Amino acid sequence: MRLLIVEDEKRLALSLAKGLTAEGYAVDVVHDGREGLHRATEGSYDLVILDIMLPGLNGYRVCSALRAAGHDVPILMLTAKDGEYDEAEGLDTGADDYLTKPFSYVVLVARVKALLRRGRNGAGASPVVVRGDLKVDTAARRVFLGDDEVPLTAKEFAVLEQLVTRAGEVVSKAQILEHVWDFAYDGDPNIVEVYVSALRRKLRPGLIRTVRGAGYRLETEER
């Protein structure tokens, strides 16, 4: 999943980005409200982590502008303030959740995962995706093939997640790059092929099909 962090405290922003990248997310970081609004409007993000006190535009205005434009991306607001009025204002502008600094990183990750599950599956839906004998738990980030658990790296899991949530559909290399690697990635796009090959070795060779010139498709059943 691809996340956007809009936070002007650079040390905090980079620390969060490093931690969330290690969790397997693709993370982009900006430090200004106007740039954050532009990036969130033009990019394809699964969640925005948005500070309130920002240069350019504050978080309330960024959130309000996104909602007014029809963007329903989940938004987790961060602020150094603490007060019911601030929380109410943040939620009134369309934020989905609210976290007051200083906060536990473990709590932030839990909030991020909960919002991603809610956005992808609907509130209360199961985070476990089952495709034939393949079971992927997107919350616990665990993969099972039949009765056996298959250990995957964070990036391998992220690539598989893109395929399994759209099983039977063709997912392009560009789409995988966009959601698994951040916007600053300028390396070889064939890196996707490397991870798909690794998944085939660990899972089953025929599970992920290459659709020539289009991308990859995760088969919904053994063929």
C-alpha positions in Angstrom: 0.0 0.0 0.0 1.2 3.5 -0.7 1.2 6.2 2.0 1.8 9.9 2.0 3.3 11.7 5.0 2.7 15.5 5.2 4.8 16.6 8.2 7.1 19.6 8.6 9.1 18.2 11.4 11.7 16.6 9.1 13.2 14.3 11.7 9.8 12.9 12.7 8.7 12.6 9.1 11.8 10.7 8.0 11.6 8.4 11.1 8.0 7.6 10.4 8.8 6.9 6.7 11.7 4.6 7.6 9.6 2.6 10.0 6.6 2.3 7.7 8.8 1.4 4.8 10.2 -1.4 6.9 6.6 -2.5 7.5 6.3 -3.0 3.7 4.6 0.2 2.7 5.7 2.6 -0.1 6.0 6.0 1.6 6.3 9.5 0.1 7.1 12.5 2.3 6.5 16.2 1.9 6.9 19.0 4.4 4.5 21.7 3.2 0.7 21.9 3.2 0.4 23.1 -0.4 2.7 20.4 -1.7 0.9 17.8 0.4 -2.5 18.9 -1.1 -1.0 18.7 -4.6 0.6 15.4 -4.1 -2.5 13.9 -2.5 -4.7 15.2 -5.3 -2.5 14.0 -8.2 -1.1 10.8 -6.7 -2.7 7.5 -6.0 -2.5 6.9 -2.2 -4.1 4.4 0.1 -3.7 6.7 3.2 -2.5 10.2 4.1 -0.8 10.9 7.4 -1.4 14.7 7.8 0.1 17.1 10.4 -2.1 20.0 11.4 0.5 22.7 11.9 2.0 23.0 8.4 3.5 25.9 6.4 1.6 26.9 3.3 -1.7 25.4 4.2 -2.6 23.9 7.6 -3.8 20.3 7.9 -7.4 21.3 8.4 -7.5 23.2 5.1 -5.7 20.4 3.3 -8.1 17.8 4.6 -11.1 20.0 3.9 -9.9 20.7 0.3 -9.4 17.0 -0.4 -12.9 16.1 0.8 -14.5 19.0 -1.1 -12.8 17.7 -4.3 -14.3 14.3 -3.7 -11.2 12.4 -2.5 -12.1 9.7 0.0 -8.5 8.6 0.9 -8.3 7.7 4.6 -6.6 10.6 6.6 -4.9 10.2 9.9 -4.3 13.6 11.5 -1.3 14.4 13.7 -1.0 17.4 16.0 1.0 18.6 19.0 -2.2 20.1 20.4 -4.4 18.3 22.8 -8.0 19.3 23.3 -11.5 18.1 22.4 -12.0 21.2 20.2 -9.0 20.4 18.1 -10.0 16.8 17.7 -13.5 17.8 16.8 -12.3 20.3 14.2 -10.1 17.7 12.6 -12.8 15.2 12.4 -15.3 17.8 11.1 -13.1 18.6 8.2 -13.2 14.9 7.1 -10.3 13.2 8.9 -10.8 9.5 9.7 -8.7 9.4 12.8 -6.6 11.6 15.1 -3.4 11.1 17.0 -1.8 13.6 19.4 2.0 14.0 19.7 3.9 12.6 21.3 2.5 9.2 20.3 3.7 5.6 20.4 4.9 4.4 17.0 3.2 1.1 17.7 -0.1 2.9 18.1 0.4 4.8 14.9 1.1 1.6 13.0 -2.0 0.0 14.5 -4.1 3.1 13.5 -2.6 3.0 9.9 -3.5 -0.7 9.5 -7.0 -0.2 10.9 -7.7 2.6 8.4 -6.3 0.7 5.5 -8.4 -2.3 6.3 -11.5 -0.1 6.6 -10.7 1.7 3.4 -10.1 -1.5 1.4 -12.7 -3.8 2.8 -15.3 -1.7 4.5 -15.7 -1.3 8.3 -15.7 -4.7 10.1 -14.7 -6.7 7.0 -12.2 -9.5 7.4 -8.6 -8.6 6.6 -8.0 -12.2 5.4 -8.1 -12.8 1.6 -8.5 -16.4 0.5 -7.9 -17.4 -3.1 -8.1 -21.2 -3.5 -5.5 -22.7 -1.2 -3.7 -19.4 -0.8 -4.6 -17.4 2.3 -3.2 -13.9 2.9 -3.8 -12.1 6.2 -3.3 -8.4 5.3 -3.5 -7.4 9.0 -1.0 -9.9 10.5 1.0 -9.8 7.2 1.1 -13.6 7.1 0.7 -15.9 4.1 -0.4 -19.6 4.0 -0.4 -22.1 1.1 -2.6 -24.9 2.2 -1.6 -25.6 5.9 1.9 -24.3 5.5 2.9 -20.7 6.3 5.2 -19.1 3.7 7.7 -16.6 5.1 8.0 -13.5 2.9 10.0 -10.3 3.1 8.2 -7.0 3.5 8.6 -6.2 -0.2 7.5 -9.7 -1.4 4.4 -9.4 0.8 3.6 -5.9 -0.6 3.9 -7.2 -4.2 1.7 -10.2 -3.4 -0.9 -8.0 -1.7 -1.3 -6.0 -4.8 -1.9 -9.1 -6.8 -4.1 -11.0 -4.4 -6.5 -8.2 -3.7 -7.1 -8.0 -7.5 -6.9 -11.7 -8.2 -8.0 -12.6 -11.7 -7.3 -9.1 -12.9 -4.1 -8.0 -14.8 -2.0 -5.7 -12.6 0.6 -3.7 -14.6 4.2 -3.4 -13.6 3.7 0.4 -13.3 0.8 -0.1 -10.8 3.0 -2.4 -8.7 5.9 0.1 -8.8 3.6 2.9 -7.8 2.2 1.2 -4.8 5.2 -0.8 -3.5 8.0 1.6 -4.2 7.9 5.3 -3.5 7.8 8.2 -6.0 11.6 8.8 -5.7 12.5 5.3 -6.9 14.4 5.7 -10.2 16.0 2.3 -10.4 15.4 -0.5 -12.9 11.6 -1.1 -13.2 12.5 -4.8 -13.8 12.9 -5.0 -10.1 9.2 -6.1 -10.1 10.1 -9.2 -12.1 12.7 -10.1 -9.5 10.1 -10.1 -6.8 7.5 -11.9 -8.8 10.1 -14.6 -9.5 10.8 -14.9 -5.8 7.1 -15.2 -5.1 6.8 -18.0 -7.7 9.6 -19.9 -6.1 8.2 -19.6 -2.6 4.6 -20.2 -3.5 3.9 -22.1 -6.7 5.2 -21.4 -10.3 1.8 -21.3 -12.0 0.1 -19.1 -9.4 1.2 -15.8 -10.9 0.9 -15.6 -14.7 2.7 -13.1 -16.9 0.4 -11.4 -19.4 2.8 -10.3 -22.1 2.9 -6.6 -22.6 0.3 -6.0 -19.8 1.5 -7.2 -16.4 0.7 -10.0 -14.0 -2.4 -11.9 -13.0 -2.8 -14.0 -9.9 -4.8 -17.1 -10.8 -7.9 -17.6 -8.7 -7.5 -21.4 -8.9 -4.9 -24.0 -9.8 -4.7 -24.7 -13.5 
